Amino acid sequence: MPAAKSPSVEIEVDDKVVRVSNPDRVYFPESGATKLDLVEYYLAVGPGIVNALFERPCMLHRFPKGLAGDKVHQKRVPHGAPPWLETVRLHFPRWNRTADELCVTELASVIWAVQMSTVEFHPWNSRRADTEKPDEWRIDLDPGPLCDFATVQRVAGVVEEVLDELGATGFPKTSGGSGLHVYVRIPPDHGFQDVRRGALAFAREIERRAPADVTTAWWRKDRDPHHLFVDYNQNARDHTIAAAYSVRGVPDARVSTPIRWDEVADVDPHDLTIFTVPERFAALGDLHADIDDHVFDLAPLLAWAERDERDGKETPAEPDED
């Protein structure tokens, strides 16, 4: 006989009420953390997760049965969503289809998504005012299968150095997995193709400075598994990574957590979970809160891209949309 479902609870979020069904369902078997624990985590970091998602199309990574079950990648907001939930319509040329994706403008919509079994939030790097013009350049330090975290930390130091030389302010965070991310706010003046070209030029500069640690090789088979891939493709259209403060669907309930640059050398991503990040957030606030105040013009990176192209370095074709 299946176990009885736990009674629903109503969560007040500002001026909204979200009904959370089956709050005692275990989502993270390693710790026993439940759906309600996940709700309480997102409430605790509310301003941070809303800032990270604000007005961006957002793909939801859902686990209807918890981590023990299948993961669902969901673009479309389902029928029956509350009337106050905001969405943004996207067009996908490859399939000639549209999707109305979640567009977070308030914390209640985050909690609604958790009620719908969402664990991870993966926003676009553009906003609904013009979804074809990114306002966020994303630097994804993605270690190979035999690349240790010390290498990730070392390469992050090179990234900080180059950003400083460019006059760009980078906002680092753990990926919630084995890597690090750095976000840079940019004016929404360029399309995805140019932002990706600039990101590739930056990645190649990191590779020049740290050739023993870094690769920009397009094909996985061409990469040394001990190297770190600076994944410029995360700036392609409809390619998303977990937001700041997003929980990850891993057994220890790790969180993609904003950190200071002076924390990079000592951070252990395993220490940043739904159990520890709320206290950190209460003490430090949102370390990405002022990212919109530090806008970097991509012109220097596009000049680097043109230089590389003159030197015969090709820009690989953009990957297919997810």
C-alpha positions in Angstrom: 0.0 0.0 0.0 1.5 3.4 -1.0 2.3 5.8 1.8 -0.4 8.4 2.5 0.4 11.9 1.2 1.0 14.6 3.8 -1.6 17.3 4.1 -1.0 20.4 1.9 0.2 23.6 3.5 -0.5 27.2 2.5 2.5 29.5 2.3 2.0 33.3 2.4 4.5 35.1 0.1 4.0 38.8 0.2 0.4 39.4 -1.1 0.0 35.9 -2.5 -0.8 32.5 -1.0 0.8 29.4 -2.6 -0.6 26.0 -1.7 2.2 23.4 -1.4 1.0 19.8 -1.8 2.8 16.8 -0.3 5.2 19.0 1.7 6.8 16.0 3.4 7.9 14.3 0.2 11.7 13.6 0.5 13.5 15.3 -2.3 17.1 14.7 -1.2 17.4 11.2 0.2 21.0 11.7 1.5 19.8 14.3 4.1 16.1 13.6 4.2 15.3 17.1 3.0 11.8 17.5 1.9 9.8 19.7 -0.5 8.9 22.0 2.3 12.6 22.3 3.2 13.2 23.4 -0.4 10.4 26.0 -0.1 11.8 27.3 3.2 15.3 27.6 1.6 14.0 29.7 -1.3 12.0 31.9 1.1 15.2 32.5 3.1 17.2 33.7 0.0 14.2 35.3 -1.6 15.7 38.7 -2.6 18.8 36.8 -4.1 16.9 34.3 -6.2 14.5 37.0 -7.5 17.4 39.3 -8.4 19.0 36.4 -10.3 15.9 35.5 -12.2 14.2 38.9 -12.6 12.4 39.2 -15.9 14.4 36.5 -17.6 12.9 33.6 -19.4 13.4 30.6 -17.2 13.7 26.9 -17.8 12.6 24.7 -14.9 14.4 21.5 -13.9 11.7 19.6 -12.1 11.9 16.4 -10.0 8.3 15.3 -9.5 9.3 12.3 -7.4 12.4 13.9 -5.8 15.9 13.1 -6.9 15.1 9.4 -6.8 12.9 9.9 -9.8 13.3 11.3 -13.3 14.3 14.9 -14.0 12.0 17.0 -16.3 13.3 19.9 -18.3 10.3 22.2 -18.7 10.1 25.3 -20.8 6.4 25.9 -21.0 4.3 27.0 -18.0 1.5 24.4 -17.7 -2.2 25.1 -18.1 -3.8 25.9 -14.8 -1.1 28.2 -13.5 -2.3 31.0 -11.3 -3.5 34.2 -13.2 -0.9 36.3 -11.4 2.1 34.3 -12.7 4.0 36.1 -15.4 5.5 34.6 -18.5 7.4 35.6 -21.6 6.8 34.1 -25.1 9.8 32.7 -26.9 10.2 31.5 -30.5 12.3 28.5 -31.4 13.2 28.7 -35.1 14.6 25.2 -35.3 11.1 23.7 -34.6 9.1 26.8 -35.6 7.4 26.7 -32.2 6.8 29.1 -29.3 6.9 28.6 -25.6 5.5 30.7 -22.8 8.3 30.4 -20.2 8.1 31.5 -16.5 9.3 35.1 -16.1 10.0 35.7 -12.4 9.1 39.2 -11.1 8.3 38.2 -7.5 9.1 35.6 -4.9 5.7 34.0 -5.1 6.4 32.8 -8.6 9.5 31.0 -7.4 7.6 29.3 -4.6 4.9 28.3 -7.1 7.6 26.7 -9.3 8.9 24.8 -6.2 5.3 23.6 -5.6 5.4 22.3 -9.2 8.5 20.2 -8.1 11.1 22.6 -9.4 14.6 22.2 -7.8 16.7 24.1 -10.3 16.1 27.4 -12.0 17.9 28.0 -15.4 17.4 31.6 -16.7 18.3 33.0 -20.0 21.0 35.7 -20.1 18.5 38.2 -21.6 15.4 39.8 -20.3 11.8 39.9 -21.6 12.1 43.5 -22.8 14.3 42.1 -25.7 15.0 38.4 -25.3 17.3 38.5 -28.4 19.7 40.9 -26.7 21.6 39.5 -23.7 22.5 41.7 -20.8 24.7 39.1 -19.1 28.0 37.7 -20.2 28.6 34.3 -18.5 32.0 32.8 -17.9 31.6 29.1 -17.2 34.7 27.4 -15.8 33.9 23.7 -16.5 36.5 21.2 -15.3 37.2 18.1 -17.3 36.6 14.7 -15.8 40.2 14.5 -14.4 40.5 18.2 -13.6 40.6 19.0 -9.8 39.0 21.9 -8.1 42.4 23.5 -7.3 42.7 24.0 -11.1 39.3 25.7 -11.2 40.4 28.0 -8.4 43.7 28.8 -10.1 42.0 29.6 -13.4 39.5 31.8 -11.6 42.4 33.9 -10.5 43.4 34.4 -14.1 39.9 35.3 -15.0 39.8 38.0 -12.3 43.2 39.3 -13.5 42.0 39.7 -17.1 38.6 41.2 -16.0 40.5 43.8 -13.9 42.7 44.7 -16.9 39.5 45.2 -19.0 37.9 47.3 -16.4 35.1 44.7 -16.0 33.5 43.8 -12.7 32.9 40.0 -12.5 30.5 38.4 -10.0 31.7 34.9 -9.1 29.6 32.0 -7.8 30.0 28.3 -7.3 28.2 26.3 -10.0 26.7 23.9 -7.4 28.7 21.2 -9.2 32.4 21.0 -9.8 33.0 24.4 -11.4 32.7 28.1 -11.0 30.7 30.7 -12.9 31.5 34.4 -13.3 28.8 36.9 -14.5 29.4 40.3 -16.0 26.6 42.7 -16.7 26.7 44.1 -20.3 24.4 46.6 -22.1 21.8 44.8 -24.2 23.2 46.1 -27.5 24.4 42.9 -29.1 22.8 39.7 -30.2 23.7 36.2 -28.9 26.2 35.6 -31.8 28.3 38.6 -30.9 28.2 38.0 -27.2 29.3 34.4 -27.8 32.1 35.7 -30.1 33.3 38.0 -27.4 33.1 35.2 -24.8 35.2 33.0 -27.0 37.8 35.7 -27.5 38.0 36.1 -23.7 38.3 32.3 -23.2 41.1 32.2 -25.7 42.9 34.9 -23.7 42.6 32.8 -20.6 43.9 29.8 -22.5 47.0 31.9 -23.7 47.8 32.8 -20.1 47.1 29.4 -18.6 47.9 26.9 -21.3 48.7 24.1 -18.9 45.3 24.3 -17.3 42.8 25.6 -19.9 41.3 24.5 -23.2 38.9 26.1 -25.6 38.8 23.0 -27.9 35.3 22.8 -29.5 35.0 19.0 -29.5 35.1 17.1 -26.2 37.3 14.4 -27.8 40.0 17.0 -28.4 40.2 18.1 -24.8 42.7 16.9 -22.3 40.5 15.5 -19.5 42.9 17.2 -17.0 42.1 20.6 -18.5 39.4 23.1 -17.7 37.1 24.2 -20.5 36.1 27.8 -20.5 32.6 27.2 -21.9 31.8 30.2 -24.0 28.8 28.3 -25.5 26.8 29.2 -22.4 26.3 32.5 -24.1 24.5 31.0 -27.1 20.8 31.4 -27.5 18.7 29.2 -25.3 21.7 27.8 -23.4 21.2 28.3 -19.7 23.0 27.5 -16.5 21.8 27.4 -12.9 21.0 30.8 -11.4 22.7 32.3 -8.4 21.0 30.8 -5.4 19.5 27.9 -7.4 19.6 24.6 -5.6 21.2 21.8 -7.7 19.7 18.4 -8.2 22.5 16.6 -6.4 22.3 14.4 -3.3 23.7 16.9 -0.8 21.4 19.7 -2.0 24.2 22.0 -3.0 23.5 25.6 -4.0 25.0 27.7 -6.8 26.2 30.3 -4.4 27.6 33.8 -4.9 31.0 34.3 -3.4 33.5 37.1 -3.0 36.7 37.0 -5.1 38.7 36.7 -1.9 36.8 33.5 -1.1 37.7 31.7 -4.3 41.0 30.3 -3.1 39.4 28.6 -0.1 35.8 27.8 -1.0 34.6 24.3 -0.9 31.3 24.0 -2.9 30.2 21.0 -0.8 29.9 23.4 2.2 27.2 25.5 0.4 23.9 23.7 0.7 20.3 24.5 1.5 21.2 24.0 5.1 24.1 26.5 5.2 23.4 29.1 2.6 20.4 30.8 4.4 22.6 31.7 7.4 25.3 33.0 5.0 22.6 35.0 3.2 21.3 36.5 6.4 24.8 37.6 7.3 26.1 38.8 3.9 23.0 39.6 1.9 23.0 39.1 -1.8 26.6 39.4 -3.1 25.2 39.9 -6.6 22.8 42.7 -5.5 24.6 45.5 -7.3 25.5 43.7 -10.5 23.3 46.1 -12.6 25.4 49.0 -11.4 28.6 47.6 -13.1 28.0 47.5 -16.8 30.8 46.5 -19.2 30.9 47.4 -22.9 31.8 44.4 -25.0 33.8 46.4 -27.5 37.3 45.3 -26.3 36.2 41.6 -26.5 34.8 42.1 -30.0 38.1 43.7 -31.0 39.9 40.6 -29.7 37.5 38.4 -31.7 38.3 40.3 -34.9 42.0 39.9 -34.2 41.7 36.2 -33.6 39.6 35.8 -36.8 42.2 37.7 -38.8 44.8 35.3 -37.4 42.8 32.4 -38.8 41.1 31.3 -35.6 37.6 30.2 -36.6 34.5 30.7 -34.5 32.8 27.3 -34.3 29.2 27.2 -35.4 26.7 27.9 -32.7 25.3 24.8 -30.9 21.7 23.8 -31.5 19.1 25.2 -29.1 18.4 23.1 -26.1 
